[in-house]
Amino acid sequence: MQPKALVCCCARHLVEQQDGTRPGKASMLALERHRSTSILLATTARLTTLRALYEQAIQQGYQAEAPQGLHQTKKGPGQGTEGRSRGCFDAKNARAAVRACAPIVPGDVRPSPCGIRTTARAAGASSTGANHDCVKRLLVTGASGLVGSHLLRQAAGWFESVGTWHSFRPEGLPGRIELLDITDPIAVGAFLDGFQPQYIIHCAAMSDSVRAEREPDIARQLNVTATAALVRHAERIRARLVFLSSDVIFDGRKNAPYVEDDPPSPLGVYAATKRDAELAVRDGCDDWLIARTSLIYGPSPRGDRSVNERLGAAIGEGRRITLFVDEFRCPISVVDLAAALLELVDSPHRGVFHLAGPERINRYDLGLAFARHFGWPTTTMEACKISDVPMSPPRPADVTLDCRKALAVLKAKPRGVAEGLRGLPAR
Ligand SMILES: NC(=O)c1ccc[n+]([C@@H]2O[C@H](COP(=O)([O-])OP(=O)(O)OC[C@H]3O[C@@H](n4cnc5c(N)ncnc54)[C@H](OP(=O)(O)O)[C@@H]3O)[C@@H](O)[C@H]2O)c1
């Protein structure tokens, strides 16, 4: 059998409630789930469980790497598997073990939800069938969208996740995908009663600000009324809720950057619905976290949701595009945003967090950065000023977010535009 690699590391998701002497159900399930991948991040803080899991992996034909510099013990995993195992794991040094073992499989390495580096291949594994008692249940609303789809991908193996869709059923995502209309509070209540998530990351929304201006009632129903109902249900089942908000709740007239306590001052319908949804979250449940983010780039399941996908489509059609040199945002890669959200959802932190990229950049320079990465022509891209284009509602000029509060607690730090783009396929 082709050997597979096993990396054991220190975290708690998969092995809570183990008996400590034999690989328990969760560990076995972890091995099962990752059968098709070449790397497994087995997680435990308990030496005995880790040792047993190691032995189990060896028996199943995984290539299990022992961390360098750790001591051998008589009871080590080498017993009965001599010649294949090289040591045993010391719980204290488990993180060093991860550092030693992580480069086994090259790939797009991003920090896992628990801050330990994992790989895109590991994240592709299915999380269906996970043990309810051991793996935390995560509901991602809007999993057919840009952010939700990446959350489901990265949650695989760490959470038992269910994602929801409404008009578009995405293919190829790990975990369960269920149809749910979040504007139907009875359906939402029944869904939560059935799945009983401990965590909810609420991404379903009308995220298109132009459409929100056109259809303000639908925008309000989706972004505010539905969020308020979801919050009530989350509180009822004592689930922790993470809500995604936006930098555009600020009008950009302050001398940016904006901190979490700055008062919102929305300029348009979309921005007003996000502000009102934030209020519903704060007022409606105890265990909440609001992540205000900025422009998000990266691939979406439909290929038409992110800022680069929209711009790329316009360029592909040969349309003339005007990009503002005086509109500043802090774009974030969807990969980095998803990693940070998964870290935050499984943390003790509450309240509002600004969660954007580290780089303040204007729209025109962002367009040029995309063009360089994706190989677009720039002939139809024109630099202009906000004042050159009359708009209603007006566009906030500078909504740079001060993200120091999030950076102080996050292990997975968002990357700048050039580095974030490097992790994405150039199409
Ligand atoms: N994209 C950005 O640059 C950006 C920036 C700041 C903040 N945000 C916020 O981040 C969150 C996620 O944004 P996103 O870019 O991932 O949005 P998105 O790609 O537009 O996805 C929106 C999601 O909402 C779902 N949805 C729409 N109507 C629904 C309904 N009635 N019932 C259930 N689901 C419904 C959609 O499902 P179907 O597609 O299946 O209909 C889709 O999965 C939103 O709250 C957004 O306001 C986004």
The ligand as an ORCA input file, in Angstrom:
! r2SCAN-3c Opt
* xyz 0 1
  N     -17.728     40.087     -0.741
  C     -17.211     41.129     -0.098
  O     -16.293     41.810     -0.630
  C     -17.689     41.479      1.295
  C     -17.099     42.560      1.958
  C     -17.494     42.854      3.248
  C     -18.476     42.096      3.873
  N     -19.048     41.059      3.219
  C     -20.072     40.272      3.906
  O     -19.579     38.949      4.045
  C     -20.689     38.030      4.005
  C     -20.424     36.965      2.953
  O     -20.252     37.634      1.717
  P     -19.976     36.834      0.369
  O     -19.133     37.723     -0.480
  O     -19.549     35.448      0.651
  O     -21.445     36.814     -0.248
  P     -21.960     36.064     -1.561
  O     -20.831     35.409     -2.267
  O     -22.795     37.028     -2.301
  O     -22.882     34.916     -0.954
  C     -24.109     35.216     -0.388
  C     -24.704     33.943      0.116
  O     -25.999     34.221      0.667
  C     -26.878     33.198      0.222
  N     -28.274     33.623      0.211
  C     -28.811     34.633     -0.479
  N     -30.147     34.673     -0.241
  C     -30.425     33.661      0.611
  C     -31.614     33.165      1.234
  N     -32.797     33.746      1.053
  N     -31.520     32.103      2.041
  C     -30.325     31.511      2.269
  N     -29.167     31.917      1.717
  C     -29.234     32.994      0.887
  C     -26.397     32.884     -1.183
  O     -26.918     31.627     -1.550
  P     -27.199     31.268     -3.118
  O     -26.047     31.835     -3.891
  O     -27.254     29.780     -3.113
  O     -28.498     31.894     -3.453
  C     -24.898     32.875     -0.960
  O     -24.483     31.630     -0.457
  C     -21.932     38.869      3.754
  O     -22.542     39.172      4.978
  C     -21.381     40.163      3.164
  O     -22.236     41.252      3.425
  C     -18.678     40.722      1.940
*
